[in-house]
Amino acid sequence: MKNDKIIEIPIKDVKDFDNSRIRTEKSDMVPLMEDIKHRGLLQPIGVLENNGNYIVRFGNRRLEACKKLGWKTIPAIVEEGELDIDSFMADNVAENVHRKDLTPIELSNVVLQFREKGMSVSEISTNLSIPKSRISDALRITNYAPDKFKSRIDTIRNTQDKKGKISVSVANEILNNRRTKKEVIEELFEFASSDELSAQDVRVVNTLLWEGKDMKTAKKEFKKFKPVTCDLVFYKEEFDKYNLSIKDLIKSFISGKIKPNKKLLP
């Protein structure tokens, strides 16, 4: 950056960069508006001055909050220079990507902008400083979740937020098995939303379905199953004998396909 300066600029002269349809509805802005109203704007927005125009580099939500509060001017860090689209996109969306209430669909919209620029998931992960798994989850939900449920999928942090919503982990559990028929996926999403299922619950329902139960029966029977934890002791001889990974060995013991070698057990 060169010739950066902090000045008050007219809000009417500030233009939005395409910010991947990140939410700025009033209901989402209320906490930020209240904070700015009582404490003022503690951090200026960042803008690029280009050919007499100001383009938001970061601070879109702060700008929107100040607009809704009726402000005419706003403190801004003004950068002068040419518009570098790739770095500008990264700066422009980075702070929103790290918001706690960002939905998978919003994140996916951000990711798709970078994909259109030819970036891989690894490159996007590095640019936005977020795990590749979070990007993959968001893309999976966007591509495969039924449209009518996408707006209900969100990160859930407490039981009060849970009503009518579907957590990201539950959505991914439903979508993990691509062989599940479309109508069954929709029914699972409806069931998860209305009954506030956990990812473990969905896993049990899926297992019952694959065992040949119909959905009605699976819905009734899944509550009979409770998650169980136990300590398993394995010896090198067990791995050598069956030539399996730890995960597959545990699965085989649990399913009964492999019987423990009593001579090796304590």
NORBEL-V414180 format. One record per helix or strand of 2 or more residues. SS is the DSSP state (helix for helix, strand for strand). FROM is the first residue (numbers start at 1). TO is the last residue. If there is no record, write none. Layout:
ss-><SS,SS>
from-><FROM,FROM>
to-><TO,TO>
//
This chain:
ss-><strand,helix,strand,helix,strand,strand,helix,strand,helix,helix,helix,helix,helix,strand,helix,strand,helix,helix,helix,helix,helix,helix>
from-><5,11,14,26,45,53,60,73,85,104,121,132,147,153,159,166,168,182,199,215,236,246>
to-><10,13,15,39,50,58,68,80,97,116,128,144,150,154,162,167,175,195,210,224,242,255>
//
